[in-house]
Amino acid sequence: MAEMEAEEELKRLQRELDELRGRCVNGQLKGELPEGFLELFQDLGPEIYDKIFAFISPSDVLQFRKVCSHWNAMIVRSCCRHIDGFREGSRPGRICISPKLSEGGLVEYVLSSVGEVQPFHVKPERLRFCLLPFSRHQFAVHIEDLEMNNVFESISTWSALLGDNMTLDVIEMSLKNCSSNSDPTNSEACEEFLKSPHCRNLEKLRMVNINLESLCGRGKRFFDALAPTLKECAVSYQHRSGSSLDDDCLAALGSKKFLKTATLENCEAVTPEGVIRMVESVFRRSDGSGKTFVSADVVKLSFKNCPQLEQEALKSFKKPEGDVDDDVPFQELPDGSLTMMYKSAKSRLPVNVNVSVGTSA
């Protein structure tokens, strides 16, 4: 009996909603809201909102939110209830979204506020509704222990669900222990996502035991697709034999305009020539247009347990052409790391690059 009453109540709410939808034009309501309309939705649980809004187009929901500030507040409050860390009258900080495999083998999504401990599990069809109030909010994407095919599937799914009217501001991305038995043609989903508006402000990237060739066909394509806003990058492998990061990847990474730190561990394909190419890419950022380098701060590059790298080999390399004092090679600092300062005739500020080569503690 209770189930039938709940079903009837849901149908009634949906009828009221359909009426409202028909009266919304360009964010304006024709006539007045029906008497008692807002009260119908005032105290609904989030599960009812899910049922009502899960299959309504983003444009319709945006129309509803424009029509009435109370309606907008109810939608936002309901969605925020899903995300731990939300308090009445506030919004969560950075939101973490992480695809996981459910017991049935299907991909679902885990949402949480960064720094909070209680996650919320979301089925794909509910994802858009839960994220709708947070368009252009800062997000962290964490993908761990999934096969690459599932990674591609999850990326394609949420991109399709969000559509063109909603953008996640992905600031941080982490990929860890994702096995590489995937169809290379599926890697286009990853490349398209990295180049999409969702990732145009990406600042931090961390990858552990990731075969880059399985992500974008070739490792360099992956780094080429990353936004120039990237500031920090860490790539590590448990075993050197699993590394797929090479000299071409280093050159592409060094070209990122705002890169400040890069840490690479157990990368067996990296050579001294690749490190120099990476340093030259950093220097070229201050030389290509004749404009001032983006920062006078030191760019720090750290290489650990990379078998082909030796500090002595790096010392023999000279600076790129165009430096005002190109006869001075790398200099050794008291801590054992190397430093090179580059100042082109076209740039008012020098670029300082510190390179450390060693083993993990």
N, C-alpha and C positions, 0 to 999 in steps of 0.2 A: 504494500500500500504506500509506504513511504517513498519507494523508488518511483512509483507512478506519479506521485505528487511532485517529486523533484523534476521528473521529466516534463510534466505539464508546465511547471514554473519556468524551466529552461526555454520551452517553446514560446511561452508568453514574452519572455525577455527578448528572444530573437525577433518576434513579431514587432515589438516596440522599436528594436534596433533597425529593422528593415524600413519602418516608417520614417525614422530619423534619416537614414541613408538617402531615401528618396527626396528629402527636403533640404539636403545640403548641396549648395551650388557655389563653387569657388570659395569655399571657406565661410560662406554665409548661410544662415538658417532662414528659410522662408517661413514666416509666421513665428509663433512662440513654441517653446518646448511643451509637450503635453503635461498636464497637471500631474504631479507626483512622479514624473519620469526619472528625475535624478535619484529620488528615494528608492526606486526599484533596484538601482545598481550600487547604492551607497555602501552596503555592508556585505557585498558578495565575497566569497572566498576566492583565492587565486585560481582554484581548479575550475570554477565557473567561468571566469574570464578566459581561461585557456580554451574552453569549449566554444565560447562565443566568438572569440577573435582569431582563433587559430587559422581559419581559412578565409578571412576577410583580407582583401588586397591592401597593401601598405597605403595606397592613395586614399582609400576609404577611411582607414583609421586616422590618417593625418587630417582628413576633413572633419572627423568627429572631434579631434583635439582642438582644431581651430574654432569650432562653433562655440564651445563653452569652456571656460577656464576650470570649472568644477569637473567637467567630464575629462579634461586633460589630466587633472590632478589624480583622478581615480585610476586612469589607465597607468600613469607613471607609478603610483603607489602600489598597485597590484603587481606590476612587473618587478618593482624593486623588492617586494617581499620575497622574491625567489632568490635574491642575491644576498648572501650573508654580509653583514657589515652595514646594511642600510638601516638608517634610523629615520623616524618620522621627521619630515622637514629637511632632510639632507639627502645627498646622493653618495654612493660609494666611491672610493678612490679608483685606482686602476682595476679593471675587471679582467680576470683570467678566464680564458675559454680553452678547454682541453678536450679533444675528441677521445673517446674510450670505446672499447668493445664491450657490449653488454653480454649477458649470459647466452642470449640467443644468437650471438655472432654478428649483431647489427651495431653500427656505429651510433653512439649517442654522445651528447655533449655535457661536460661538467663546467658549471659556472661558479665562480667564487670571487669575492673581493680580495685583492692581493693583500696578504697579511692576516687574513681571517682563516679559520680552520674548518668551517662548515660549508661544504660544497653543495650545489644543487644540480641534480641530474635532469637533463632536458632531452626529450625526443626531438628528432629533426624537425617534425612538423610544428613544434612549439617554439623553436629557436627564434624565429623572426619576432614573434610576439614578445618574448622575454627581453629581446635586445632593442626593440623599437624605441623606447625612451632614451636609449643611450647612443643614438646616432652621433658620430663625431666625438664620442667619449673615448678616453684612452684605454687600450686593451693590451693584454699580454697573451700571446698564443703559445701554449705549451703542448707539444706532441711527443709522446713517449711510448715505447714498447708496442708500436703498431707496425704491421707490414706496410710497405710503401703503397701498395694498392689501396689500403684503407686510408692512408694519409691523403692520397689523391682524391679518393671518394669523399672524404670529409671536407676537404677544401672546396671541391666542386659543389657539394651540397650546400654549404653555408653561403657561398657566393651566389648561387642560384636563388636561395631563399631570401637573401637580403635584397636582391634586385638592384635597380639603378637609383632608387630614392633613399638609400641608407648606406652610410659609410662607417666602418669601424676604423678608428684611428689606432692602428697597431703600432705600438712603440717598441715592443719587445717580442722576440720570437726565440723559442727554444725547441730544438729537435734532438731527441736522445734515443739511441738503441732501436732505430727503425730498420728492420731487415730489408734487404734490397732486391728480393725476388719479385720484380715488378715488370710490367710491360713498358718499355721506354716511351711508347707513344703517349702513355698517360701522363708523362712528366710535363706536358704542356700546361696541365692544370696548375702545377706548382709555379711555373714561370709566369703564367698569366696573373696568378694571385699576387706574386711579388711585384709585378708591374702595375697592379690595379691601384685605384685611389685608397684602398684600405691600408696599403703599406707605404704610402708616399712619405711618411714621417718616421719610418723605422729607424731606431737609434741603437738598439742592442741586439746582437745575434749570438746564440750559443748553440754549438752542434757537438754531439758526442757520438762517436761510432756511426757516422752517417756516410754512406757511399754517395758522393756527389754526382757520379754518373747516372745513378738511378733517379736523381732529382730532376735534372735538366739535360740529360743526354751527355753533356760534358760539364765538368766542374766549372770551367770558366763562364759558361752561360748562366750558371746559378749566381755567381758574383756580379756579372754584368747586369743581371736583373735587379739587384739590390738597389735601394734608393741611395742617392748621394748624401742623405742625412745621416747615414750610419756612423756612429761614434765609437762603438766597442764591438769587437768580434773575438770569439774564443772558439777554436776548433781543436778537438782532441780525439785520439783513438786509443783504445785499450791495447791493441796490437798494431805494430808498425805495418804488418802485411795487409791490414784492412784499410790503410790510408789511400785516399784517392785525390788528395789535394796536391797540386803540382805548381811549377813555376808560373804558368799562365794564370792560375788562380791568384797567386800573390800579386801579380801585376794589376789584375782587375780590382783586387781588394784595395791596393795602395792608391788607386785613382779616386776613391770615394772622398768627396770634398771635405767632410768634417771628421774623418777618421782620426781618433786620438790614441787608441790602444788596440793592439792585436796580439793574441796569444795563441801559439800553435804548438801542439804536442804530439809526438810520435808520428810525424809526417815524413815518411821515408823518401818520398819523391822530391822533396824540396832540396834545392842545391844552392851553393853560394851565388851563382848567376841569377837565380830566382829572387834571392834576397835583394841583390843589387837592383834588379828590375823593379821590385816593390818600392825600394827607396827612391829610385828615379821617378816612379809614378807619383810618389808623394811630392817630390821636388817640382815635377811638371805642373802640379796644381797652382804653383805660384808664378809660373813662367808662361803658360799658354796664352793668356789674354793680356798680360802686362799689368794686371790688377794686383793690389796688395793681397798677400796670402791671408786666408780666413782667420788665422790665429798665430800669435807668436809663441804659443805654448809648444812644449816638446811633444813629438809624436813617438810613442813607445811601441817597439816591436819586440816580442819575446818568442824565442824558439827553444823548445825543450825536447830532449831525446830525439832529435832529428839526425839520423846517422850520417848524412852527407855533409852536414854543416860543421865547419871548424872555424874558430875565431881567427886563427892565423891566416886562413885563406881569404877571409873578408878584408883583412888589413891591407892586402895587396891591391885592392880595387881603388880606382880614383873616382872623383866626383863626376857627375854628368857634365857634358859640355855646356858652357854658358855661365858657369859660376865665376864670380869675380876673383876667386882664388882657387882655381881648379887643380892646383898641384898638391893640395893637402888631402891625404886619404883619411880613412877612419882613425880617430884617436881613441885610446883606451882610457876609461875613467877609473877612479880608485876602486869601484865595486866590481871591476872586471868587464863591464859592458863597454860597448863601442859607441861613439857618438860622431856624427858628421853634421856640420852646419853648412847650409847652402844659401847663398844670396846671389840672385841673378841681377843683372843690370836693370832689368825691367821691374823689379819688385823692391819696395822700400823696406820690407821686413825680411829677416832671415828665417829659414825653416830649419828647425833642429830635429834630428831623428836619432833616437837612441835604440840600438839593437843589442839584445842580450842573447847569448847562445849558451845553453848549459843542460843540465839534467835535473829531473824533478827531485825534490827533497825526499 
